[in-house]
Amino acid sequence: MPRFAFVTLFVLSMAAETSAQVAPSAVGTWRAGGTHGAVAAGGAGSVDAGMEILKDGGNAADAAVATILALTVTDAKSACFGGEVPILIYDARRKVVEVIAGQGVAPRLATLEHFAPGKTIPIRGIEPAAVPALLDACVVTLERHGTMTFARVIAPTLRLLDAGRLDWHPHLAQTIRRLIAAEATAGGDRLIGLRRVSDTFYRGPIAREIDAWSRANGGLIRFADLATHVTRIEDPVSATYRGRTVVKCGVWTQGPSLLQSLQMLESHDLKSMGHNSPDAIHVGVEALKLALADRDRYYADPLFAEVPINGLLAPGYAKSRRMLIDLNHASMTIRPGDPRTGRATIDVANNPAGDGGPAFDTTTCLVADSSGNVVAATPSGWSGVVAGETGVWLGSRLQSFNTWVGHPNVIEPGKRPRITLSPTLILDADRRPTYAISVAGGDNQDQMTLQLVLNHVDFGLTPAASVTSPRYMTDHHVGSFAQTPPKLGRVRINPTVGDPTLIELARRGHDLSLLPGPIGAAPVVLAIDPATHKIEAAGDPKAGRHVGAY
């Protein structure tokens, strides 16, 4: 028996012992079902907030906003009031999906010269704060899709803050009460009231206070950056996979890399290979390597860079890239292609990378209602600082830019960083949502999402089985936070996939790192039956996910 096998067996025995000591979560905390509505998120208090709104007659948009705002308290180390949240919304009345692009831009002072070409942007502190986007994204969601006032959906968050003990809680609660007071001046006109909430934060006294605090403490955000903030409404990007339509946000996120991976895998009979078999894991990892190489080379804010998205998602390009997957050997090189010409690979003289750094990352939010509306969102914001007595935590998303002259994702004032945040919807042949996915975990997000899609479509796993199934993640890419250098061939994997699978993957050349637990990803899913309105919700309990349904 190879030496690797003995190591694997030892790790397996340790993992089994560890898992035996973990008490199973009660049904209803991490899995639930119903026909009226469901919420899947992070902290239990955020799920309670969303469920309260659903049961009070709110729709999925109302409940999603309540959940997102509450997450800035329950999951404050992963998402913040001054952070960001890309949102996918399926509107059942219009039968369309739209993107609420809740990502702020680089402030006017955040120039390449300020951070210095070739140097890593700080991963913590005041300097890497993008313009806060979460609040206006929530307001726009309520304006376009909701039925309730800001005061109603923020009420659960206020209760959480008032019951809390952290020093910033009373300051943020006071800021929120000022926003509610501004809304009340609209005389009962809901839409005008919502706009006054945003105006007070971005163009009124709160913006002035953030500006003054930023100036006094070495920050880059100024009143003009806040005053000109706009939440863009965008069309999603999509690709078909085995008759389903998989929907993502655009190339200002890493989302389309999932679509590229699925297109490369569609010609493989994964069902016959078997769930978490050596063949299925191998081709999944190899497809991810190719998709992430394209992500690192091409993805960026399309308002600033010409990103060849049509070429990246062209079937012919997927076919040419698919041919690079060697079924018997793991790739040990970074291989972007040329989507403009369809060439499978291009010569790369060097692959730039930075110093790297840890990411304190992101949380999750999914909501469905009885009318067929579905919201998938990925709130974030972390490693930043509190903006004085406003109580508003700012994020540090500018670290997802690079400082490489000429690169599409190089930092520029007014530009959105290419982010990892990446919610997902799957539509059936009638373009109705049947599955929704949100994952926390930086570069792991679409890697985890790929496995959740395959678990659902190819292997028929239930939501509860899917979110708790053994998983794998590759580090064969440039990290999205301070541009961590690639670890060629590295695959982090749960040893519970089984010793024979691990031995075979090692034989094919994968550099395996055996890890128990969630492996850096925290998934939640909703499975929706459009005919019966039955909703199944599940979230990985070991990753602190909670759900509710009725």
Residue pairs with C-beta under 8 A, 6 or more apart in sequence:
2 503
2 506
4 502
4 503
4 506
5 499
5 503
7 514
8 495
8 499
8 502
8 503
8 514
9 499
11 495
11 514
12 495
12 496
12 499
14 516
15 494
15 495
15 496
15 516
16 496
18 516
19 496
19 516
22 542
24 541
25 541
28 547
28 548
29 44
29 541
29 546
29 547
30 464
30 467
30 538
30 539
30 540
30 541
30 545
30 546
30 547
31 463
31 464
31 536
31 537
31 538
31 539
31 547
32 38
32 536
32 537
32 538
32 547
32 548
32 549
33 534
33 535
33 536
33 537
33 549
34 534
34 535
34 549
34 550
35 370
35 532
35 533
35 534
35 535
36 54
36 369
36 370
36 549
36 550
37 51
37 54
37 55
37 60
37 63
37 367
37 368
37 369
37 370
37 535
37 549
37 550
38 366
38 367
38 368
38 526
38 535
38 536
38 537
38 547
38 548
38 549
38 550
39 47
39 50
39 51
39 54
39 63
39 67
39 365
39 366
39 367
39 537
39 547
39 548
39 549
40 47
40 364
40 365
40 366
40 367
40 438
40 524
40 525
40 526
40 537
40 538
40 539
40 545
40 546
40 547
41 47
41 50
41 67
41 71
41 363
41 364
41 365
41 366
41 524
41 539
41 545
41 546
41 547
42 71
42 74
42 75
42 78
42 79
42 363
42 364
42 365
42 440
42 522
42 544
42 545
42 546
43 70
43 71
43 73
43 74
43 75
43 363
43 544
43 546
44 74
44 546
45 70
45 73
45 74
45 156
45 160
46 67
46 68
46 70
46 71
46 73
46 74
46 75
46 365
46 546
47 67
47 546
47 547
47 548
48 70
48 156
48 548
49 66
49 67
49 69
49 70
49 156
49 157
49 160
50 63
50 64
50 66
50 67
50 70
50 365
50 367
50 548
51 63
51 548
51 550
52 66
52 156
53 62
53 63
53 66
53 148
53 152
53 153
53 156
54 60
54 62
54 63
54 367
54 369
54 550
55 550
56 152
57 147
58 66
58 146
58 147
58 148
58 152
58 153
59 145
59 146
59 147
59 369
59 371
59 373
60 89
60 145
60 367
60 368
60 369
60 371
60 373
60 374
60 375
61 89
61 141
61 142
61 144
61 145
61 146
61 147
61 373
61 375
62 142
62 146
62 147
62 148
62 152
62 153
63 367
63 369
63 375
64 87
64 141
64 365
64 367
64 375
64 377
65 138
65 141
65 142
65 146
65 153
66 153
66 154
66 156
66 157
67 365
67 367
68 79
68 85
68 134
68 138
68 365
68 377
68 379
69 81
69 138
69 153
69 154
69 156
69 157
70 156
70 157
70 160
71 78
71 79
71 363
71 365
71 379
72 79
72 80
72 81
72 83
72 134
72 157
72 379
72 381
72 393
73 157
73 160
73 161
73 164
73 169
74 160
75 363
75 379
76 166
76 393
77 360
77 382
78 360
78 361
78 362
78 363
78 379
78 380
78 382
78 440
79 85
79 134
79 362
79 363
79 379
79 380
79 381
79 382
80 134
80 381
80 382
80 384
80 392
80 393
80 394
80 395
81 132
81 134
81 135
81 172
81 381
81 391
81 392
81 393
82 129
82 132
82 134
82 381
82 384
82 387
82 392
82 393
82 394
82 395
83 132
83 133
83 134
83 379
83 380
83 381
83 382
83 384
83 393
83 394
83 395
83 397
84 102
84 103
84 104
84 130
84 132
84 133
84 134
84 137
84 379
84 380
84 381
84 395
84 397
84 419
84 421
85 100
85 102
85 133
85 134
85 137
85 138
85 365
85 377
85 378
85 379
85 380
85 421
86 99
86 100
86 101
86 102
86 103
86 249
86 253
86 377
86 378
86 419
86 421
86 422
86 423
87 99
87 100
87 102
87 137
87 141
87 375
87 376
87 377
87 423
88 97
88 98
88 99
88 100
88 236
88 247
88 248
88 249
88 375
88 376
88 377
88 423
88 424
88 425
89 97
89 98
89 99
89 100
89 141
89 144
89 145
89 373
89 374
89 375
90 96
90 97
90 372
90 373
90 374
90 375
90 425
90 427
90 433
91 97
91 98
91 145
91 373
92 371
92 372
92 373
93 371
95 431
95 432
97 236
97 247
97 425
97 427
98 144
98 233
98 234
98 235
98 236
99 232
99 233
99 234
99 235
99 236
99 249
99 250
100 137
100 140
100 141
100 144
100 231
100 233
101 137
101 231
101 232
101 233
101 234
101 249
101 250
101 252
101 416
102 133
102 134
102 136
102 137
102 138
102 231
103 130
103 133
103 252
103 253
103 397
103 416
103 417
103 419
103 421
104 130
104 131
104 132
104 133
104 229
104 397
104 416
105 130
105 131
105 225
105 229
105 413
105 414
105 415
105 416
106 130
106 131
106 398
106 401
106 411
106 412
106 413
106 414
106 415
106 416
106 417
107 129
107 130
107 131
107 220
107 221
107 222
107 225
107 413
108 220
108 222
108 224
108 225
108 413
108 414
109 220
109 222
109 413
110 127
110 220
110 398
110 411
110 413
111 411
111 412
111 413
112 403
112 405
112 410
112 411
112 412
114 220
115 121
115 403
115 411
116 403
117 403
117 404
117 405
118 403
118 404
118 405
119 403
120 354
120 355
120 356
120 357
120 399
120 403
120 482
120 483
121 127
121 128
121 398
121 399
121 401
121 402
121 403
121 411
121 482
122 128
122 396
122 399
123 357
123 358
123 359
123 383
123 396
123 399
123 481
123 482
124 383
124 384
124 396
125 383
125 384
125 385
125 396
126 214
126 217
126 218
126 219
126 220
126 384
126 385
126 394
127 218
127 219
127 220
127 398
128 383
128 384
128 396
128 397
128 398
128 399
129 219
129 220
129 221
129 384
129 385
129 394
129 395
129 396
129 397
129 398
130 395
130 397
130 398
130 416
130 417
131 221
131 225
131 226
131 229
132 226
132 229
132 392
132 394
132 395
133 229
133 231
134 379
134 381
135 197
135 198
135 201
136 198
136 201
136 202
136 229
136 231
137 231
138 153
139 150
139 194
139 195
139 197
139 198
139 231
140 231
140 233
141 375
142 148
142 149
142 150
142 153
142 194
143 191
143 194
143 195
144 233
145 373
146 153
148 190
149 183
149 190
149 193
149 194
150 179
150 180
150 183
150 193
150 194
150 197
151 180
151 183
151 184
154 176
154 179
154 180
157 176
158 173
158 176
158 177
161 169
161 170
161 172
161 173
161 176
162 169
162 173
168 386
168 391
168 393
169 391
170 391
171 386
171 389
171 390
171 391
172 390
172 391
172 392
172 393
173 391
174 391
175 206
175 390
175 391
175 392
178 200
178 205
178 206
179 197
179 200
179 201
179 206
180 197
182 193
182 196
182 197
182 199
182 200
182 204
183 193
183 194
183 196
183 197
184 193
185 193
185 196
186 192
186 193
186 196
200 206
201 207
201 226
202 226
202 227
202 229
203 226
203 227
206 390
206 392
207 223
207 226
207 227
208 223
209 387
209 388
209 389
209 390
210 221
210 223
210 226
210 387
210 388
210 390
210 392
211 221
211 222
211 223
211 226
212 388
213 219
213 387
213 388
213 390
214 220
214 221
214 222
214 387
215 222
217 385
217 388
219 394
221 394
234 249
234 250
236 247
236 248
236 249
236 250
236 425
237 247
237 248
237 249
237 250
237 251
237 255
237 256
237 259
237 309
237 313
238 245
238 246
238 247
238 248
238 259
239 245
239 246
239 259
239 260
239 262
239 263
239 313
240 246
241 262
241 263
241 266
241 453
241 457
242 266
242 457
242 458
243 429
244 426
244 427
244 428
244 429
244 434
244 457
245 426
245 427
245 431
246 258
246 259
246 262
246 424
246 425
246 426
246 427
246 453
247 424
247 425
247 426
247 427
248 255
248 256
248 258
248 259
248 422
248 423
248 424
249 255
249 421
249 422
249 423
250 256
250 302
250 309
251 298
251 299
251 300
251 302
251 307
251 309
251 312
251 418
252 299
252 300
252 301
252 302
252 416
252 417
252 418
252 419
253 299
253 418
253 419
253 420
253 421
253 422
254 292
254 295
254 299
254 418
254 419
254 420
254 422
254 443
254 445
254 446
254 480
255 422
255 423
255 424
255 446
256 295
256 299
256 309
256 312
256 313
257 288
257 291
257 292
257 294
257 295
257 299
257 446
258 291
258 422
258 424
258 446
258 449
258 450
258 453
259 313
260 287
260 290
260 291
260 294
260 312
260 313
260 318
260 321
261 284
261 287
261 288
261 290
261 291
261 446
261 450
262 450
262 453
263 313
263 315
263 318
263 322
264 287
264 290
264 291
264 318
264 321
264 322
264 325
265 283
265 284
265 287
265 454
266 318
267 319
267 322
268 283
270 280
270 283
270 454
270 458
270 459
271 458
271 459
273 279
273 280
273 283
274 280
275 455
275 458
275 459
275 461
275 469
276 469
276 470
276 497
276 498
276 501
277 501
278 500
278 501
278 504
278 505
278 508
279 327
280 454
281 472
281 493
281 497
281 501
281 505
282 327
282 330
282 505
282 508
282 510
283 325
283 327
284 450
284 451
284 454
284 472
285 330
285 472
285 474
285 476
285 491
285 510
286 324
286 325
286 326
286 330
286 331
287 322
287 325
287 450
288 447
288 450
288 474
288 476
289 331
289 334
289 335
289 474
289 476
289 477
290 321
290 324
290 325
290 335
290 337
292 443
292 474
292 476
292 477
293 334
293 335
293 336
293 337
293 477
294 312
294 336
294 337
294 339
295 418
295 477
296 334
296 336
296 351
296 477
296 478
297 336
298 307
298 308
298 312
298 336
298 339
298 408
299 307
299 408
299 409
299 418
300 307
300 407
300 408
300 409
300 418
301 409
301 415
301 416
301 417
301 418
302 309
303 415
303 416
304 408
304 412
304 414
304 415
305 408
305 409
307 408
308 339
308 340
311 317
311 339
311 340
311 342
312 339
314 339
314 342
316 342
317 337
317 339
317 342
320 337
320 342
320 343
320 344
321 337
321 344
323 344
324 331
324 335
324 344
324 345
328 508
329 508
329 509
330 489
330 505
330 508
330 509
330 510
330 511
331 476
331 489
332 488
332 489
332 509
333 488
334 348
334 351
334 476
334 477
334 486
334 488
335 345
336 345
336 346
336 348
337 343
337 344
337 345
337 346
338 345
338 346
351 478
351 486
352 402
352 404
352 407
352 478
352 483
353 478
353 479
353 483
353 484
353 485
353 486
354 402
354 479
354 482
354 483
354 484
354 485
355 482
355 483
355 484
356 479
356 481
356 482
356 483
356 484
356 485
357 399
357 481
357 482
357 484
358 481
359 382
359 383
359 442
359 480
359 481
360 382
360 383
361 380
361 382
361 420
361 440
361 441
361 442
362 378
362 379
362 380
362 382
362 420
362 421
362 440
362 441
362 442
362 445
363 378
363 379
363 380
363 440
363 522
364 378
364 379
364 438
364 439
364 440
364 522
364 523
364 524
364 539
364 545
365 375
365 376
365 377
365 378
365 379
365 438
365 524
366 374
366 375
366 376
366 377
366 423
366 436
366 437
366 438
366 524
366 525
366 526
366 537
367 374
367 375
368 374
368 375
368 433
368 436
368 526
368 528
368 535
370 533
372 432
372 433
372 530
372 533
374 425
374 433
374 436
374 526
374 528
375 436
376 423
376 424
376 425
376 436
376 437
376 438
377 423
377 438
378 421
378 422
378 423
378 438
378 439
378 440
378 445
380 395
380 397
380 419
380 421
380 440
381 393
381 394
381 395
381 397
382 395
382 396
383 395
383 396
383 399
384 393
384 394
384 395
384 396
385 393
385 394
386 392
386 393
386 394
387 393
387 394
397 417
397 419
398 411
398 417
399 417
399 481
399 482
400 409
400 417
400 418
400 419
400 420
400 480
400 481
401 409
401 410
401 411
401 415
401 417
401 418
402 409
402 410
402 411
402 483
403 410
403 411
404 410
408 418
409 417
409 418
411 417
418 480
419 480
420 442
420 443
420 445
420 446
420 480
421 445
422 439
422 445
422 446
422 449
423 436
423 437
423 438
424 435
424 436
424 437
424 438
424 449
424 453
425 433
425 435
425 436
425 437
426 433
426 434
426 435
426 436
426 437
426 453
426 456
426 457
427 433
427 434
428 434
428 530
430 530
432 530
433 528
433 530
434 527
434 528
434 529
434 530
435 453
435 456
435 525
435 526
435 527
435 528
436 525
436 526
436 528
437 449
437 452
437 453
437 523
437 524
437 525
438 523
438 524
439 445
439 446
439 448
439 449
439 452
439 521
439 522
439 523
439 524
440 521
440 522
440 543
441 448
441 520
441 521
441 522
442 479
442 480
442 481
442 520
443 473
443 477
443 479
443 480
444 473
444 519
444 520
444 521
445 521
447 472
447 473
447 474
447 521
448 471
448 473
448 521
448 523
449 523
451 466
451 469
451 471
451 472
452 466
452 467
452 523
452 525
455 461
455 465
455 466
455 469
456 466
456 525
456 527
461 469
462 527
462 536
462 538
463 525
463 526
463 527
463 536
463 537
463 538
464 536
464 538
466 523
466 525
466 538
467 523
467 524
467 525
467 538
467 539
467 540
467 545
468 540
468 541
468 542
470 493
470 494
470 496
470 497
471 493
471 494
471 518
471 519
471 521
472 491
472 492
472 493
472 494
472 497
472 519
473 491
473 492
473 493
473 519
473 520
473 521
474 490
474 491
474 492
475 486
475 487
475 490
475 491
475 492
476 486
476 487
476 488
476 489
476 490
477 486
478 484
478 485
478 486
479 485
487 511
488 511
489 509
489 510
489 511
490 511
490 513
491 505
491 510
491 511
491 512
491 513
492 513
492 515
492 519
492 520
493 502
493 505
493 512
493 513
493 514
493 515
493 519
494 514
494 515
494 516
494 517
494 519
495 502
495 514
495 515
495 516
496 516
502 512
502 514
505 512
506 512
517 542
518 540
518 542
518 543
521 540
521 543
522 539
522 540
522 543
522 544
522 545
523 539
523 540
523 543
523 545
524 537
524 538
524 539
524 540
524 545
524 547
525 537
525 538
525 539
526 535
526 536
526 537
527 535
527 536
527 537
528 534
528 535
529 535
535 549
536 549
537 547
537 548
537 549
538 547
539 545
539 546
539 547
